[in-house]
Amino acid sequence: MAVTWDYPNAAHLLRRAAFGGTPGEIQAFHDRHASVASAVDELLSFRPSKRKPPGPRDVDDPNRLKMQRWWLKEMARALDPATACREKLVLYWHNHLCSGASKQPTLKYMSLQNQLFRLNARGNFRTLMRLFTRDAANLYYLDGIVNVASTDGVHVSANENFGRELMELYTLGRSQLAADGDFDPTKPTYTENDVHNMARACTGWTSIERNVGVWNQADWDGGQYDDNGVGGPDPVVIFGQTNNQFRIDDTVAGTGSDVLQLLFGRLDAQGNNQVAMFVTRKLWTWYAYPPPVAGLKATLAGLAATFVANDFEITPLLRAM
């Protein structure tokens, strides 16, 4: 159904996609465009930004407050709709790909993570996830920096923090969606065994060089350790697939050994891409309204199909939404 491009809908769009506007700003936004499509094009015209908040070395309350004030000022100073759209999207990614300052050795890493979101706010989600796996703030927050395959050279001792959140919070969600868009607990997207083996596959990101995580093969599992305590190495099995090469290292990117390739290929019971459904649901909740709503899954499925058709590029999904 075509939407009439009028002042109330211009105000509505600015509230949803940005931070609203004064009556004069809304009127000017309305007058610049003859259609919703044109207005959306303006909102999504922002460029990546290399700006980042001050990142003092010391992790204390006054320095954290400085970072928060800087970011709030960036949002308050976003006077044109496109910049405001970017700032709201950066805020979304900080919510979705969450990290906290409390576990950081330096606030510099939180500053660089904010910059990561500014550079990739409406880019490719798979690329953003690949960069996020080696993001220093993430590695410290979800214990990737200490996720070594084995501490004794014999038994598996992988840390499951990141492996769990990679699936539950970032890509798949804890279960498939019901017809109303809420989670259906009878259809989980992973098992506890998948969490454990995902943690094994994500071992190895145990050092930081030039503020970015570096993969160390010596700390990686590769199915070479005893996982069940009965002696002998045990293979890495995720979603029923056995592959001792599973990891997120660049050397396997885009291959059958790439953990992200595995995740981004998951389908729900109706054949919808699960990553696309989950991320679309999160963005819909951010910009429109939360489930449960009758028939919402069908709406999300159409948008998710656009997401997949554009190889997980965020801009086409936002434009369709």
C-alpha positions, 0 to 999 in steps of 0.5 A: 500500500502506497504511503502518502508523503505528508507532514505527519508521515515526515515527522513519523519517519524522522522519529523512527529513523532518527531523533525527530525534529522541530516543526521547522525541521520536519517541514523542511525535510518534507518539502525537500522530497516528493515521496517516502522513497526519496526521503529514505534515500536522504536518511541513508545517504550518510557516509562512514565516519572515522570519528571516535570518542576520547579513549583514555587509558585509565578505566575509571568513572570520570573517564567513562563519563567523558566518553558518554558525554562525547557520544551524547553530544554527537547525537545532540549535534546531529542536526541533519537527518542523515547524520541523525540516522547514522547516530541512531544506527551506531547506538543500535549496534552498540546495543546489539554487539554489546561490550562493557567498559568494566572488563577493559584494560583500557578505555581505548578499546571501547573508543575503537569499538565505537569507531568500528560501528561508525565505519560499518553502520550500514555496511555488510553485516557478515563483514561487521561480524568478522571484524567484531570477532577480533575487536579488542573490546569484545575479546576482553568483554566476552573472554576471547582473550583467555579462550585457549583450547587447553591449559594442560595440553591434554584436555579441552578447556575452552571458555564458552562466553563468546561462543554462546553469545555469538549464537544467542545474541549476535546471529541466530537468537535462542530459538526460531520465531513463532508466527507472532514474531516472538521466540518459539522455545520449542524450536531452539537454534542450537544446543548446549553441545553446539555452544561448547564446540563453538567455543572450541572453534573460536579459540585462538584469539588470545593476543592484541596487536595494534589494537586488534585481536590476533589469531594464534594457532597454538591456542586453537583447538583443532580437535586435538584435545580430549573433550570427554575425559576418556582419553584421546582427541575428540572432534569439533562437531557443530550443528551435526557437522564434524570439522576440525578446521572450524574457526574464524581465521581469515585463511578459511573465510568463506569456506566450509571451515568458516564458522561465520559461513556455517552460521550465516547458512542456517535456515529455520523450519520454513526455509528462512535464513535464521541470521536474517530473521533474527537481525531483521527482528532486532532492527524492526523492534528498534525502529518500529515496535516489539513482538508479539504481533499477529502475523509479524513473522510473515512481515519479517520473512519478506524483509529477511529475504531482501537482506539475504538477496543483498548478501547481508548488506544492511542498507537495502534491508533498512530501505525496505523496512 
